[in-house]
Amino acid sequence: MHVVQEEQDGWYEASLSLQERRKRGHFSTPPLLVERILDACGYTPGSDLRSLRVLDPACGSGNFLAAAARRLVSYASNSSLPQQELADLVQRNLWGFDPDPVSCFLAEMQLSAALAAEMARVDGEALAVPSTAFHIHQADGLALPWQEPCVDFYVANPPYLAAKNTDLSAYCSPHQRGQADSYLLFLSLGLRIVRPGGWLGLVLPDPLLARTNAFRERTRLLEEFTLHHLWHLSNVFTAQVGAIVIIAQKKPATMQHYVVWKREKWQHSPQNAKESGDEREGGSEDVSQDEFKDGRREEREDGSGDGRKGQSEEERKDGSGDDHKG
């Protein structure tokens, strides 16, 4: 099943020029990383998944949703649920949005194939759910009238589009400091709509750790959530974007809560990553809640700590030198 998934992602990405992929922010999340994020969030077959809603607001070709569907199948098998109840769970609890119609079509196909393959594996009988029954919709996830809070797992690798290259004014808060890059808008949405006790599992660009325009989101994250994991990755995407993964639960952290910061280097190809595993660089550090909120871990006089050496101080503060892609 993972091979089919990689072929779908590879076919669509290969059909787009690098310039077009950067314009859209279209870079698929490797399956191995998807699985690790769901594990870290606790979305596992051993948990009671019956009433837990999963949302990917920028689902692309559906990697997160397909992985969640496979876990739902295993949960249903372990719980001896009938096939119709499993089908109802998938239709009720897995949601995805993307403005690109081709991505939505691929997500529907991948979700349908994942269900059939996983059911055949665990029960010897495929589950046929029409792709039109899934809650995968061609829509801008940022533009929908969300009721808050409404989801238990908010997992995504949203597009990293700089405000200077994209009109994001319709989504911006009057309290926004600096430019409102698209990934900050998706993070802000997740902070609002995750239910108490729910989880964020997000792949985001590493400037989030230090930029002034992300201070508001960092503050809210640290005040309302417990940050469980912060992974700093390299070589995950062919666009050479510095990426981090944030795993956080919506409940206030204790004053003594610390996060272990890990840096990892990955192969570009998902297939290579599966074969060789991830290559880890360096060690790990403890990062306090306040350091993460203020961005002190990354800010240095020469800018070398946040990957923007050579930019002016003004550019580093307001993010105007950005053109994130992911």
PEKAVEN-V779940 format. One record per residue. N is the residue number from 1. SS is DSSP state (alpha for helix, beta for strand, coil for the rest). D_CENTER is the distance of its C-alpha to the mean C-alpha in whole Angstrom. Layout:
{{N,SS,D_CENTER} {N,SS,D_CENTER}}
This chain:
{{1,coil,21} {2,alpha,18} {3,alpha,21} {4,alpha,21} {5,alpha,17} {6,alpha,17} {7,alpha,20} {8,alpha,19} {9,alpha,16} {10,alpha,19} {11,alpha,21} {12,alpha,19} {13,alpha,18} {14,alpha,22} {15,alpha,23} {16,coil,22} {17,coil,23} {18,alpha,21} {19,alpha,22} {20,alpha,21} {21,alpha,17} {22,alpha,17} {23,alpha,19} {24,alpha,16} {25,coil,13} {26,coil,13} {27,coil,12} {28,coil,10} {29,coil,8} {30,coil,11} {31,alpha,12} {32,alpha,13} {33,alpha,10} {34,alpha,8} {35,alpha,11} {36,alpha,11} {37,alpha,8} {38,alpha,10} {39,alpha,13} {40,alpha,12} {41,alpha,12} {42,coil,15} {43,coil,14} {44,coil,17} {45,coil,20} {46,coil,22} {47,coil,21} {48,coil,22} {49,coil,19} {50,coil,22} {51,coil,21} {52,coil,17} {53,coil,15} {54,beta,12} {55,beta,10} {56,beta,7} {57,coil,9} {58,coil,8} {59,coil,9} {60,coil,11} {61,coil,13} {62,coil,11} {63,alpha,10} {64,alpha,8} {65,alpha,11} {66,alpha,14} {67,alpha,13} {68,alpha,13} {69,alpha,16} {70,alpha,18} {71,alpha,17} {72,alpha,19} {73,alpha,22} {74,alpha,22} {75,alpha,22} {76,alpha,25} {77,alpha,27} {78,alpha,27} {79,coil,28} {80,coil,31} {81,coil,29} {82,coil,31} {83,alpha,29} {84,alpha,29} {85,alpha,28} {86,alpha,25} {87,alpha,25} {88,alpha,25} {89,alpha,22} {90,alpha,20} {91,alpha,21} {92,alpha,20} {93,alpha,17} {94,beta,15} {95,beta,14} {96,beta,12} {97,beta,13} {98,beta,13} {99,coil,16} {100,coil,17} {101,alpha,20} {102,alpha,20} {103,alpha,16} {104,alpha,17} {105,alpha,20} {106,alpha,18} {107,alpha,15} {108,alpha,18} {109,alpha,20} {110,alpha,18} {111,alpha,17} {112,alpha,21} {113,alpha,22} {114,alpha,19} {115,alpha,21} {116,alpha,25} {117,alpha,24} {118,alpha,23} {119,alpha,26} {120,alpha,28} {121,alpha,27} {122,alpha,28} {123,alpha,30} {124,coil,32} {125,coil,31} {126,coil,29} {127,coil,27} {128,coil,28} {129,coil,26} {130,coil,26} {131,alpha,23} {132,alpha,24} {133,alpha,24} {134,coil,20} {135,beta,18} {136,beta,16} {137,beta,18} {138,beta,18} {139,coil,17} {140,coil,16} {141,coil,13} {142,coil,14} {143,coil,18} {144,coil,18} {145,coil,21} {146,coil,18} {147,coil,20} {148,coil,19} {149,coil,18} {150,coil,17} {151,beta,14} {152,beta,14} {153,beta,10} {154,beta,8} {155,beta,4} {156,beta,2} {157,coil,3} {158,coil,6} {159,coil,10} {160,coil,11} {161,coil,15} {162,coil,17} {163,coil,20} {164,coil,23} {165,coil,22} {166,coil,20} {167,coil,22} {168,coil,20} {169,alpha,23} {170,alpha,23} {171,alpha,19} {172,coil,21} {173,coil,22} {174,coil,26} {175,coil,25} {176,coil,22} {177,coil,23} {178,coil,23} {179,coil,21} {180,coil,18} {181,coil,16} {182,alpha,13} {183,alpha,10} {184,alpha,12} {185,alpha,13} {186,alpha,10} {187,alpha,9} {188,alpha,13} {189,alpha,12} {190,alpha,10} {191,alpha,13} {192,alpha,16} {193,alpha,15} {194,beta,14} {195,beta,17} {196,beta,19} {197,beta,18} {198,beta,15} {199,beta,11} {200,beta,8} {201,beta,6} {202,beta,3} {203,beta,4} {204,beta,7} {205,beta,11} {206,alpha,13} {207,alpha,16} {208,alpha,14} {209,alpha,16} {210,coil,19} {211,coil,20} {212,alpha,22} {213,alpha,20} {214,alpha,17} {215,alpha,20} {216,alpha,19} {217,alpha,16} {218,alpha,16} {219,alpha,19} {220,alpha,18} {221,alpha,15} {222,alpha,18} {223,alpha,21} {224,alpha,19} {225,coil,16} {226,beta,17} {227,beta,15} {228,beta,15} {229,beta,13} {230,beta,13} {231,beta,12} {232,beta,14} {233,beta,13} {234,beta,16} {235,coil,16} {236,coil,13} {237,coil,13} {238,coil,17} {239,coil,17} {240,coil,17} {241,coil,15} {242,coil,14} {243,beta,11} {244,beta,10} {245,beta,8} {246,beta,9} {247,beta,10} {248,beta,12} {249,beta,14} {250,coil,16} {251,coil,19} {252,coil,21} {253,coil,22} {254,coil,25} {255,coil,27} {256,coil,27} {257,coil,23} {258,beta,22} {259,beta,19} {260,beta,19} {261,beta,18} {262,beta,18} {263,beta,18} {264,beta,17} {265,beta,18} {266,coil,17} {267,coil,19} {268,coil,18} {269,coil,18} {270,alpha,16} {271,alpha,20} {272,alpha,21} {273,alpha,18} {274,alpha,19} {275,alpha,23} {276,alpha,23} {277,coil,20} {278,coil,19} {279,beta,21} {280,beta,21} {281,beta,22} {282,beta,24} {283,beta,24} {284,beta,22} {285,beta,23} {286,beta,23} {287,beta,22} {288,beta,23} {289,alpha,21} {290,alpha,23} {291,alpha,23} {292,alpha,19} {293,alpha,20} {294,alpha,23} {295,coil,21} {296,coil,24} {297,coil,23} {298,coil,22} {299,coil,25} {300,coil,28} {301,coil,31} {302,coil,30} {303,coil,27} {304,alpha,26} {305,alpha,24} {306,alpha,21} {307,coil,21} {308,coil,23} {309,coil,27} {310,coil,29} {311,coil,28} {312,coil,30} {313,alpha,29} {314,alpha,29} {315,alpha,26} {316,alpha,24} {317,alpha,25} {318,alpha,24} {319,coil,21} {320,coil,24} {321,coil,23} {322,coil,20} {323,coil,19} {324,coil,15} {325,coil,14} {326,coil,11}}
